[in-house]
């Protein structure tokens, strides 16, 4: 294997790692899970006065559970359908199809 092929394969591995790390589903899912846990805890520890203000509906509990569900959805989606970065050949083909820039 030539040095060029070795470098291309190494860049492809690094690109795949970066694509997985910075996938927006991971960021959104993680934030929703963290905030969902915080809001759910606030809902569990709500006082009677807090519930009376909201017409006896525990808004924090329901919102927190909804946020947890959405965050877990994003993280499960990420696990089931991971991002696959384009290969070097696909990038070359795409560049060849583009008109030259000035």
N, C-alpha and C positions, 0 to 999 in steps of 0.2 A: 504494500500500500504506500502510495506516495505521501510526501509531507503535506501537499495541498489537500488531498482527500482526508487526511487525518485532521487537518485544521477545520475543514468544512464540517466534518462529523462533530467535532468538539463545539463549534459554534452552534450547530443545530441542537445539541444537548443543552447548551446554555440558554438558547432561545426558548426551548421547551420549558425549562425551569422558570425562566422569567415570565413566560405566558401563564403558567400555573400560579405563580406567586402573586402576580398583579391582576388576576382575573377579577373583574368587578363583582362577580357573584360572591366571591370569598369576602370581600370588603363589606358589601351590603349585608350579607348573611351574618357575618361576625358582629357588625354593629347592632343589627336588630336583635340578635340573641343577647348581647350584653345589656342593651337598654331594656329589652323585654324582661330579663331577670330582675333588673332594678325596679321597674314599674310594677312587676308582679309582687315583689316583696313589699312595696309600698301599698299595694292593694290588700295583701294579706294582713298587714299591720294597721289597716285603716281603723280609725275610731268611729264610734257611733255618731259623733258630731259631723265627721267627714261624710258618712253615708247619708245623714239627714240632709246635708247641703245638696247632694246629688239625687234626691228623691228616692233614697234607699237602693240605689244602683251602684254597685262597686265598680266605678269607671276604671280605676287604676288596675284592678284585677283583670277585667275583661280586655282592656287595652294591652296590658302586659302579656296575657296569654296569646292575643292576636299577633303581637310583635314576635313572640317566641315561635309561633307557628310559621310566620312568614320567614323569619331568619333560618329556621330549620329547613324550610322548603328550598331556599337558595343554596344552602350547604349540601343538601341531598342532591339537588340538581347538578351542582358542581361535581359531586362524586360520580353521579351516573353518566354525565356527559362532559368529560373534561375538555378543556380547550386544547386544540391541536394546532400548533403553529405551522405555517407553510414550510415545505421543504425548500432546499436551495434550488432544486430544479424548477419548482413552481414559481419561485421568485424570479428566476432567470426568464421564464416564459412570460411572466407578467411584465417585466421590464422590456422585453423584446416587442410586446404588443403595444406599448405606449408610444405615442408620437414623441419625437425629440423635442426637448424644451429649449427655449432660447434664453 
